[in-house]
Amino acid sequence: MSGVDLRGRALAPMLLALAPHVAWGWGAAGHEAIGAVADRLLAGTRAGGEVRTILGPDETLAEASVWADCAKGVVHEGARFRYAPKDRFPECAPFETRKGKAAMVRFVARNAAHCAPSQGDDACGHRTYHYTDVAIQHDHYDRRFVGTSDHDVVAAVHAAIAVLQGGAAPAPFAIDSKRDALRLLAHWVGDLHQPLHVEAVYLDARGRPIDPDRGRFDPATATRGGNSIQDGDWNLHAEWDAVRPEVAAEVRAGLAAARAVPRATGQPSEWPEAWATDTIAAGRAAFAPLSFGRREGDHWTVSPPADYPRTREDLQRRQLTKAGARLAQLLRAIWP
């Protein structure tokens, strides 16, 4: 499992440096496309009005969707937290006012190490709220599985919903305003639809997939959401985070496709688990064509087939569209 910057961080400058053929990361282009779709679907609805009231007239869901990643620029130095990102990301500029930085610092400090790490987990805190790692051998999300926890992305979505409904976020989450909750929800719903934020392959030293829920779990088999799987100069997770501008633009323009996304069945309280399960099913396309090499130091290697980029982009389009539609559905369920 992983909470490193590559998992959901706004990647544009880094990706440009590593691989000029991909210009943006999901953290910016992808999340903003999801928010833009939701903004358009909510236009003229009560939920759209509530969003404007909470965020203010100058902030859209598209802009709010990156806030949770921008908060990763908050660093912990002794007993002090401060906003000091290693790199500057243009999508974070609206939040880099004095009040905006204070809000990010407050969120990170309130959520620092308030949970108990699960097997193979990162140190607890807001970075763990962006993902869960269900093994590819499973066909659904279940909190009993290795890689899940009470502070994973599924639990995080539940926490944000609770605050927007007027309640309190359950432990270990600490969300002190509806504005933070809405910004977080806009981001976490996106993460919940990124296959490598939900599904994971666990590998032995020879690169063979193993089921971590059979027998005793060995943390050394965890691939950290693909961050420990290397494809040349890239890691597998970064490849899936990367969304080309053309793909993001297609998603933004594809309102008919978003409107065609079926409404989730059951109660909204059941939707986060259902959406995680759907992402697991969709994510099989991310892993099925791959074979892995032996572990080399701290990583494994992979050589995807020649048509893998097309497979990845087709799935990115579908998942981004579903995420935008479902974010709008969820907000309309909160504010009918």
C-alpha positions as CSV (number, residue, x, y, z in Angstrom):
1,M,0.0,0.0,0.0
2,S,1.2,3.5,-0.5
3,G,0.7,7.1,0.5
4,V,3.6,8.4,-1.5
5,D,3.1,11.5,-3.7
6,L,2.6,9.4,-6.9
7,R,-0.6,8.0,-5.5
8,G,-3.0,10.8,-6.4
9,R,-0.6,13.7,-6.3
10,A,-0.9,16.4,-8.9
11,L,1.7,15.1,-11.3
12,A,1.9,17.4,-14.2
13,P,5.5,18.7,-13.9
14,M,6.8,15.4,-12.7
15,L,5.2,13.5,-15.5
16,L,6.4,15.9,-18.1
17,A,10.0,15.4,-16.8
18,L,9.7,11.6,-16.8
19,A,7.8,11.0,-20.0
20,P,7.1,13.9,-22.4
21,H,4.5,11.8,-24.3
22,V,2.1,12.1,-21.3
23,A,1.3,15.7,-20.2
24,W,-0.9,15.5,-17.2
25,G,-1.7,13.4,-14.1
26,W,-5.1,12.2,-12.9
27,G,-4.5,14.3,-9.9
28,A,-5.1,17.5,-11.9
29,A,-6.7,16.8,-15.4
30,G,-8.6,13.7,-14.3
31,H,-10.0,15.1,-11.0
32,E,-10.9,18.4,-12.6
33,A,-12.7,16.6,-15.5
34,I,-14.7,14.6,-12.9
35,G,-15.7,17.8,-11.0
36,A,-16.6,19.6,-14.3
37,V,-18.9,16.8,-15.3
38,A,-20.6,17.0,-11.9
39,D,-20.9,20.8,-12.1
40,R,-22.7,20.5,-15.4
41,L,-25.0,17.8,-14.2
42,L,-26.0,19.7,-11.1
43,A,-26.7,23.0,-12.9
44,G,-30.2,24.3,-11.9
45,T,-30.7,21.7,-9.2
46,R,-31.0,22.2,-5.4
47,A,-27.8,20.3,-5.0
48,G,-26.1,22.7,-7.3
49,G,-27.3,25.5,-5.2
50,E,-26.0,23.9,-2.0
51,V,-22.6,23.4,-3.6
52,R,-22.4,27.1,-4.5
53,T,-23.5,28.0,-1.0
54,I,-20.8,25.8,0.6
55,L,-17.9,26.5,-1.7
56,G,-18.8,30.1,-2.5
57,P,-19.5,31.7,-5.8
58,D,-15.9,31.6,-7.1
59,E,-15.2,27.9,-6.6
60,T,-16.5,25.0,-8.6
61,L,-16.4,21.3,-8.0
62,A,-13.8,21.1,-10.7
63,E,-11.6,23.5,-8.8
64,A,-12.4,21.9,-5.4
65,S,-11.6,18.4,-6.6
66,V,-7.8,18.9,-6.3
67,W,-7.8,20.3,-2.8
68,A,-7.1,17.0,-1.1
69,D,-4.0,16.5,-3.2
70,C,-2.9,20.1,-2.6
71,A,-3.0,19.4,1.1
72,K,-0.2,16.9,0.6
73,G,2.0,20.0,0.5
74,V,1.6,20.3,4.2
75,V,4.7,19.0,6.0
76,H,5.1,17.9,9.6
77,E,8.2,19.3,11.3
78,G,8.4,18.2,15.0
79,A,5.2,19.5,16.6
80,R,4.6,22.0,13.8
81,F,2.7,21.7,10.5
82,R,3.1,24.1,7.7
83,Y,2.3,24.3,4.0
84,A,5.6,23.9,2.2
85,P,5.2,21.9,-1.1
86,K,8.3,20.7,-2.8
87,D,6.9,21.7,-6.2
88,R,4.4,24.3,-7.3
89,F,1.2,23.1,-9.0
90,P,-1.0,25.7,-10.8
91,E,-4.2,24.0,-9.8
92,C,-3.3,24.6,-6.1
93,A,-2.8,28.3,-6.5
94,P,-6.4,29.2,-5.5
95,F,-5.8,27.6,-2.1
96,E,-2.5,29.2,-1.4
97,T,-3.8,32.3,0.2
98,R,-3.2,32.8,3.9
99,K,-6.6,31.5,4.8
100,G,-6.4,28.7,2.3
101,K,-3.0,27.4,3.6
102,A,-4.3,27.6,7.1
103,A,-7.3,25.4,6.1
104,M,-5.0,22.8,4.6
105,V,-2.7,22.8,7.6
106,R,-5.7,22.4,10.0
107,F,-7.0,19.4,8.0
108,V,-3.7,17.6,7.9
109,A,-2.9,18.3,11.6
110,R,-6.3,17.1,12.7
111,N,-5.9,13.9,10.8
112,A,-2.3,13.1,11.7
113,A,-1.8,9.5,13.0
114,H,-5.3,9.2,14.5
115,C,-5.7,5.6,13.3
116,A,-4.0,2.2,13.8
117,P,-2.1,1.0,10.8
118,S,-3.4,-2.2,9.2
119,Q,-1.2,-4.9,7.8
120,G,1.4,-3.4,5.4
121,D,-0.3,0.1,5.7
122,D,1.4,3.5,5.5
123,A,1.6,5.6,8.6
124,C,-1.9,6.8,9.3
125,G,-3.1,10.2,8.3
126,H,-4.8,11.9,5.5
127,R,-2.7,10.3,2.8
128,T,-4.2,6.9,3.6
129,Y,-7.7,8.2,2.8
130,H,-7.1,8.2,-0.9
131,Y,-7.0,4.4,-1.6
132,T,-7.7,0.8,-0.7
133,D,-5.8,-2.2,-2.0
134,V,-8.1,-5.2,-2.7
135,A,-6.3,-8.2,-4.2
136,I,-7.0,-9.0,-7.8
137,Q,-8.3,-12.4,-6.8
138,H,-11.4,-10.9,-5.3
139,D,-14.5,-9.7,-7.2
140,H,-15.8,-7.3,-4.6
141,Y,-14.9,-4.9,-1.8
142,D,-15.0,-6.3,1.8
143,R,-13.6,-4.8,4.9
144,R,-12.2,-8.2,6.0
145,F,-9.8,-8.2,3.1
146,V,-6.1,-7.4,3.4
147,G,-5.5,-3.9,2.0
148,T,-8.7,-2.4,3.4
149,S,-9.1,-0.4,6.6
150,D,-11.4,1.9,8.5
151,H,-9.3,4.8,7.1
152,D,-9.3,3.8,3.4
153,V,-11.0,5.6,0.5
154,V,-14.3,3.8,1.0
155,A,-14.4,4.8,4.7
156,A,-13.3,8.3,3.7
157,V,-16.3,8.8,1.3
158,H,-18.6,7.7,4.1
159,A,-17.0,10.2,6.4
160,A,-17.4,13.1,4.0
161,I,-21.1,12.2,3.4
162,A,-21.7,12.2,7.1
163,V,-20.5,15.7,7.5
164,L,-22.4,17.0,4.5
165,Q,-25.6,15.4,6.0
166,G,-25.1,17.5,9.1
167,G,-23.4,14.9,11.2
168,A,-19.8,14.3,12.5
169,A,-17.2,12.3,10.7
170,P,-16.5,9.0,12.4
171,A,-13.1,8.3,13.9
172,P,-10.4,8.4,12.7
173,F,-11.5,11.1,10.3
174,A,-11.5,14.7,11.5
175,I,-13.4,17.0,9.1
176,D,-14.3,20.3,10.7
177,S,-16.5,21.9,8.0
178,K,-18.9,21.2,5.2
179,R,-16.6,23.1,2.8
180,D,-13.7,20.7,3.6
181,A,-16.1,17.7,3.4
182,L,-17.3,18.8,-0.1
183,R,-13.8,19.4,-1.4
184,L,-12.7,16.0,0.0
185,L,-15.7,14.2,-1.4
186,A,-15.2,15.6,-4.9
187,H,-11.7,14.2,-4.8
188,W,-12.3,10.9,-3.0
189,V,-15.1,9.9,-5.3
190,G,-12.6,10.3,-8.2
191,D,-10.0,8.2,-6.4
192,L,-12.7,5.5,-5.8
193,H,-12.9,5.1,-9.6
194,Q,-9.2,4.9,-10.4
195,P,-8.5,1.1,-10.7
196,L,-5.1,1.2,-9.0
197,H,-6.5,3.2,-6.1
198,V,-8.8,0.3,-5.3
199,E,-7.5,-3.0,-6.8
200,A,-3.9,-4.3,-6.3
201,V,-1.7,-7.1,-7.3
202,Y,0.4,-8.8,-4.6
203,L,3.5,-10.6,-5.9
204,D,6.0,-13.1,-4.6
205,A,9.7,-12.7,-5.2
206,R,9.5,-14.4,-8.6
207,G,6.8,-12.0,-9.7
208,R,3.9,-14.4,-9.4
209,P,0.5,-13.1,-8.2
210,I,-0.5,-14.4,-4.8
211,D,-3.7,-14.0,-2.8
212,P,-2.8,-12.1,0.5
213,D,-6.0,-13.4,2.1
214,R,-4.9,-17.0,1.9
215,G,-2.7,-18.0,4.8
216,R,-0.4,-15.6,6.6
217,F,-0.1,-12.2,4.9
218,D,3.5,-11.2,4.0
219,P,3.7,-7.4,3.7
220,A,6.7,-7.8,1.3
221,T,4.3,-9.0,-1.4
222,A,2.4,-5.6,-1.4
223,T,3.1,-3.6,-4.6
224,R,1.8,-0.3,-3.1
225,G,-0.9,0.2,-5.6
226,G,1.6,-0.4,-8.5
227,N,4.1,2.2,-7.2
228,S,6.5,-0.7,-6.7
229,I,6.0,-2.1,-10.3
230,Q,8.4,-0.5,-12.7
231,D,7.7,-0.2,-16.5
232,G,10.9,1.4,-17.8
233,D,11.2,4.9,-16.4
234,W,7.7,4.8,-15.1
235,N,5.9,2.9,-12.4
236,L,2.6,1.3,-13.1
237,H,0.6,3.5,-10.8
238,A,1.9,6.7,-12.3
239,E,0.9,5.4,-15.8
240,W,-2.6,4.9,-14.6
241,D,-2.8,8.3,-12.8
242,A,-1.6,10.0,-16.0
243,V,-4.5,11.3,-18.2
244,R,-3.8,13.0,-21.5
245,P,-5.4,16.4,-21.9
246,E,-7.3,15.1,-24.9
247,V,-8.9,12.3,-22.8
248,A,-9.8,14.8,-20.1
249,A,-11.4,17.1,-22.6
250,E,-13.4,14.2,-24.1
251,V,-14.7,13.4,-20.6
252,R,-15.6,17.0,-19.9
253,A,-17.5,17.3,-23.2
254,G,-19.2,13.9,-22.9
255,L,-22.3,15.0,-20.9
256,A,-24.6,12.5,-22.8
257,A,-22.3,9.6,-21.7
258,A,-22.4,10.9,-18.1
259,R,-26.2,11.2,-18.1
260,A,-26.3,7.6,-19.4
261,V,-24.5,6.2,-16.3
262,P,-27.1,4.2,-14.4
263,R,-28.1,5.5,-11.0
264,A,-26.7,3.4,-8.2
265,T,-29.3,1.1,-6.6
266,G,-30.0,0.8,-2.9
267,Q,-29.4,3.6,-0.3
268,P,-26.6,6.1,-0.7
269,S,-25.0,4.7,2.4
270,E,-24.3,1.5,0.3
271,W,-22.9,3.3,-2.7
272,P,-19.2,3.6,-1.7
273,E,-18.8,-0.2,-1.3
274,A,-20.8,-0.8,-4.5
275,W,-18.6,1.7,-6.4
276,A,-15.5,0.1,-5.1
277,T,-16.8,-3.3,-6.2
278,D,-17.5,-1.9,-9.6
279,T,-14.0,-0.5,-9.9
280,I,-12.6,-3.9,-9.0
281,A,-14.6,-5.4,-11.8
282,A,-13.5,-2.7,-14.3
283,G,-9.9,-2.8,-13.1
284,R,-9.4,-6.4,-14.2
285,A,-8.6,-4.9,-17.6
286,A,-5.7,-3.1,-16.0
287,F,-4.0,-6.3,-14.7
288,A,-5.2,-9.1,-17.1
289,P,-2.7,-8.3,-19.9
290,L,0.3,-8.1,-17.6
291,S,3.0,-10.5,-16.5
292,F,5.6,-9.5,-14.0
293,G,9.3,-10.0,-13.6
294,R,11.2,-11.0,-10.5
295,R,11.6,-8.6,-7.6
296,E,14.7,-6.5,-8.0
297,G,15.6,-4.7,-4.8
298,D,12.4,-2.7,-3.9
299,H,10.5,-3.2,-7.1
300,W,9.2,-5.7,-9.6
301,T,9.3,-5.1,-13.4
302,V,6.5,-5.3,-16.0
303,S,6.4,-5.2,-19.8
304,P,2.9,-4.3,-21.0
305,P,1.7,-5.4,-24.5
306,A,1.9,-2.9,-27.3
307,D,-1.8,-2.1,-27.2
308,Y,-1.9,-1.5,-23.4
309,P,-2.0,2.3,-23.7
310,R,-5.2,2.1,-25.6
311,T,-6.6,-0.3,-23.0
312,R,-5.6,2.1,-20.3
313,E,-7.1,5.2,-22.0
314,D,-10.4,3.5,-22.8
315,L,-10.8,2.5,-19.2
316,Q,-9.8,5.9,-18.0
317,R,-12.6,7.5,-20.1
318,R,-15.2,5.2,-18.7
319,Q,-14.1,5.5,-15.1
320,L,-13.7,9.3,-15.2
321,T,-17.2,9.6,-16.7
322,K,-18.7,7.3,-14.1
323,A,-17.0,9.2,-11.3
324,G,-18.4,12.6,-12.5
325,A,-21.9,11.2,-12.9
326,R,-21.8,9.4,-9.6
327,L,-20.5,12.5,-7.7
328,A,-23.5,14.4,-9.0
329,Q,-25.9,11.5,-8.1
330,L,-24.5,11.4,-4.6
331,L,-24.9,15.1,-4.1
332,R,-28.4,15.1,-5.4
333,A,-29.2,12.2,-2.9
334,I,-27.8,14.4,-0.1
335,W,-29.8,17.4,-1.2
336,P,-32.8,16.1,-3.2
